[in-house]
Amino acid sequence: MRIVIAGGHGQIALRLERLLSAGGHEVAGIIRRPEQTDDLRDAGAEPVVLDLESASVEEVAAVLQGADAAIFAAGAGPGSGVARKETVDRGAAVLFADAAERAGVRRYIVVSSMGANAQHPGDGQFDAYLRAKGAADDDVRSRSGLAWTVLRPGALTNDAGTGLVQLKASTGRGAVPRDDVAAVLAELVETPGTAGLTLELISGAVPVTVAVKDIAGN
């Protein structure tokens, strides 16, 4: 499969690129900064320098042309202000979905966040982040042209992955290593039975492959 990842230099994305390329997939990662290209090549991915905050739908669709799946893993980051939550966490996700539809890429996976909700209250930056992610999720889930899956991990850690997770429509609060998030994404992209599902993910007791198959009803 050819898989295009938005936010290709993110901590989850780099892990995912390594997994997918090791699995024989052709992977491209969209990045904003040219100096990040070597990191993507080291992860086995083709770097594509394109700023999703200023790119047109046509420019992004050109990158997605011929892809089998698109994964939105971009984010403004914890150091960004409220405005960039809107332009990246919401706006870029909507743009990427528009471009996927334009390019005819049906399989579309969003890396969201537990608690994402367009109506989330509060004046803090994290509140703005949850609203932006929730609005983006709502937009993607309204599209009949996409075979979408929304993945909402709990609190992310850099602990070594265990390969054991809990993956359900609702898990309750919890943490999960980025390694395991990447492993779940790698399984989801090849599991079309998860299309149309919004899933929460935390550490648990079920092997990743089994957890994804179970939720897909396989």
C-alpha positions in Angstrom: 0.0 0.0 0.0 1.0 3.6 -0.5 0.2 5.5 2.7 0.5 9.3 3.1 0.9 10.7 6.6 0.2 14.4 7.5 2.4 15.5 10.3 5.2 13.2 9.2 7.7 14.4 11.7 5.5 13.9 14.8 6.5 11.5 17.5 3.8 9.1 16.6 4.2 9.5 12.9 7.9 8.7 12.9 7.2 5.5 14.8 4.4 4.6 12.4 6.6 5.3 9.4 9.2 2.8 10.7 6.5 0.2 11.2 4.8 0.7 7.9 8.1 0.8 5.9 9.3 -2.3 7.7 6.0 -4.0 6.7 6.7 -3.4 3.0 4.5 -0.4 2.5 5.4 2.7 0.5 5.1 5.6 3.0 5.2 9.4 2.4 5.2 11.9 5.2 4.1 15.5 4.8 6.4 17.9 6.7 6.6 21.7 7.0 10.4 22.1 7.5 13.0 20.9 5.0 15.5 20.2 7.7 13.3 17.3 8.8 13.7 15.3 5.6 16.6 13.2 6.8 14.7 12.0 9.9 11.9 10.8 7.6 14.3 9.0 5.2 15.8 7.3 8.3 12.4 6.1 9.2 11.9 4.7 5.7 9.5 7.4 4.5 9.5 9.7 1.5 9.6 13.3 2.8 7.2 15.8 1.2 7.7 19.4 2.2 4.3 21.1 2.2 2.8 23.6 4.7 -0.8 22.4 5.4 -1.6 25.8 6.9 -1.1 27.5 3.5 -1.4 24.8 0.9 -4.3 24.5 -1.4 -6.6 21.5 -1.7 -5.1 20.9 -5.2 -1.5 20.8 -3.9 -2.4 18.3 -1.1 -4.5 16.2 -3.5 -1.5 16.0 -5.8 0.6 14.4 -3.0 -2.3 12.0 -2.2 -2.8 10.9 -5.8 -2.4 7.2 -6.1 -2.4 6.6 -2.3 -4.3 3.8 -0.7 -4.7 5.5 2.6 -4.3 8.8 4.3 -3.4 9.3 8.0 -3.8 12.7 9.7 -1.3 12.8 12.5 -0.4 16.5 12.4 -0.8 18.9 15.4 0.1 22.4 16.3 2.0 21.1 19.4 1.9 22.0 23.0 3.9 25.2 22.6 1.5 26.7 20.1 -1.2 29.3 20.8 -4.9 29.1 20.4 -4.9 30.4 16.9 -2.8 27.5 15.6 -5.1 25.0 17.3 -7.7 26.2 14.8 -5.4 26.4 11.7 -3.7 23.1 12.3 -5.7 20.8 14.5 -8.9 21.7 12.8 -8.1 23.5 9.6 -5.4 21.2 8.3 -7.4 18.1 9.2 -10.3 19.4 7.1 -8.0 20.3 4.3 -6.4 16.9 4.3 -9.9 15.3 4.2 -10.9 17.5 1.3 -7.8 16.6 -0.6 -8.3 12.8 0.1 -11.7 13.0 -1.4 -10.4 15.0 -4.3 -7.7 12.4 -5.0 -10.1 9.5 -4.6 -8.4 8.1 -1.4 -11.2 6.5 0.7 -9.3 5.1 3.6 -8.7 8.0 6.1 -7.5 7.7 9.7 -7.4 10.6 12.1 -5.2 10.6 15.2 -7.4 12.6 17.6 -7.4 12.9 21.3 -9.5 11.5 24.2 -11.9 14.1 25.2 -12.1 15.8 21.8 -15.3 17.7 21.6 -16.3 20.7 19.5 -18.4 22.0 22.4 -15.7 21.5 25.1 -15.8 24.4 27.6 -12.9 26.4 29.0 -10.5 29.2 28.1 -7.2 27.3 28.2 -5.0 26.3 25.3 -5.8 22.6 25.9 -9.5 23.4 26.0 -9.0 25.1 22.6 -7.1 22.0 21.4 -10.0 19.7 22.4 -12.5 21.9 20.6 -10.4 22.0 17.5 -9.9 18.3 17.4 -13.5 17.7 18.1 -14.6 19.9 15.3 -12.2 18.2 12.9 -13.5 14.8 14.0 -17.1 15.9 13.4 -16.2 17.1 9.9 -14.5 13.9 8.9 -17.2 11.7 10.3 -19.8 13.6 8.2 -18.1 12.5 4.9 -19.7 9.6 3.1 -16.8 9.7 0.6 -14.3 8.5 3.2 -13.9 5.2 4.9 -12.8 7.0 8.1 -11.6 5.8 11.5 -11.0 8.2 14.4 -8.5 7.1 17.0 -8.5 8.9 20.3 -5.5 7.9 22.5 -5.4 8.7 26.2 -2.4 10.5 27.8 0.6 9.8 25.6 3.9 8.6 27.1 7.4 7.8 25.8 7.5 4.6 27.7 8.5 1.5 25.7 5.4 -0.1 24.1 4.1 -3.2 25.6 2.0 -4.3 22.6 -1.0 -4.7 25.0 -3.9 -2.2 24.8 -7.5 -1.5 25.4 -9.3 -0.4 22.2 -13.0 0.4 22.5 -15.6 3.0 21.8 -15.1 4.1 25.4 -12.2 3.0 27.6 -12.2 5.5 30.4 -9.2 7.6 31.1 -5.7 6.2 31.0 -2.3 6.5 29.4 -0.7 4.8 26.4 2.8 4.7 25.0 3.3 6.3 21.6 4.9 3.0 20.5 1.5 1.3 21.0 -0.4 4.1 19.3 1.7 3.7 16.2 1.3 -0.1 16.4 -2.5 0.3 16.5 -2.5 2.7 13.6 -0.4 0.3 11.5 -3.1 -2.4 12.1 -6.0 0.0 11.6 -4.8 1.1 8.1 -5.0 -2.5 7.0 -8.3 -3.3 8.7 -11.2 -1.9 6.6 -13.7 -3.3 9.1 -12.9 -0.4 11.5 -14.2 2.2 9.0 -16.9 4.3 10.6 -15.7 3.8 14.1 -14.5 6.3 16.7 -12.2 4.5 19.1 -10.5 5.3 22.4 -7.1 3.7 23.2 -5.2 3.2 26.4 -2.8 0.6 27.7 -4.5 -2.7 28.5 -4.2 -6.5 28.4 -5.1 -7.3 24.8 -2.4 -7.7 22.1 -2.7 -5.0 19.5 -3.5 -7.3 16.6 -6.2 -9.0 18.6 -7.7 -5.7 19.8 -8.1 -4.4 16.3 -9.6 -7.6 15.0 -12.0 -7.7 17.9 -13.2 -4.2 17.3 -13.6 -4.8 13.6 -15.7 -7.9 14.3 -13.2 -10.2 12.6 
